[in-house]
Amino acid sequence: MPVFRFILQRVFQAILVTLAVTLFVAFAIRLTGDPAIMMTAESSNVTEEDLAQIREALGLNRPFFVQYFEFITSLLSGDLGESFFRGSIRDLIGIAMPATLILAVASLGISILISIPLGIHSALHKGGLSDQIIRVLSLVGLSFPNFWLGIMFVLLLSITFPILPASGFESWSALILPALTIGIILTATNVRLVRTQMLETLSAQYIMVARAKGMNEGVVIYKHALRNAAIAIVTFLGLQFGNLIGGLVVVELVFNWPGMGTLSIEAIAQRDYPLLQATVSLLAIMIVAVNLAVDLVYGLIDPRIRVA
């Protein structure tokens, strides 16, 4: 029963967070101004009667909480309504969301493939030359803004040496540069995490006992030390994936990647607030869902979390 109670608590907290975030998003978007006036800003002969008709047609003349409740019920039914200018929001997000998820998974995959071997190597050679080089490189990586690294990749590998496409998603090769940009930035953080976790695990008593018994060093490192360090690493990567989805906006813009970030920016530029509300809310819900999943898995693995 404690497990069941733990799951219920976390799910309830996630629902509250989701409601709070979507409510804040809806409120903040409406602070930007009257959509009817924004939509007709370039027309010189718009009357108050025209504006009133637009508000009524779009449902903007109803109380805020009524509009918010309708948005939530529509969200639950999968019907996200219509964009002001571009048709069905569900269709638009149906195109953008897979592109964002592909980019996020590819970026995280690149980071895992690089950071775990480097982090283990750095921990095993603590204080050595290679450890110091890896630590300096990770610190340098943390200092780079992702948009700067992306622009450098475009200048070097798309313009100076036209090897890879600089924008769009017409072929899988277009995925390489944006995924590398985000993956390298993530690697700078993840290397330090893997190194720290491995150092902590390698100093544990059971590792010393295993070595004292003459156990093969590879078995000690990869079967015992890495397996125990993996709990914290996997948890962090899961949380990082959730935050990554929300942080792809800048990189998507640099590479003109047709994902949720680009769609959100286009909605802002067009003052298309139903589309903006839907994209931002869905991104927030995804982040909450990923964090919930990580929280549940970690709680099921480690009983201490359930009583914390």
Secondary structure by P-SEA (a helix, b strand, c coil): caaaaaaaaaaaaaaaaaaaaaaaaaaaaaacccaaaaaacccccccaaaaaaaaaaacccccaaaaaaaaaaaaaacccccccccccaaaaaaaaaaaaaaaaaaaaaaaaaccaaaaaaaaaacccaaaaaaaaaaaaaaaccaaaaaaaaaacccccccccccccccccccccaaaaaaaaaaaaaaaaaaaaaaaaaaacaaaaaaaaacccccccccccccccaaaaaaaaaaaaaaaaaaaaaaaaaaaccccaaaaaaaaaaacaaaaaaaaaaaaaaaaaaaaaaaaaaaaaaccccccc
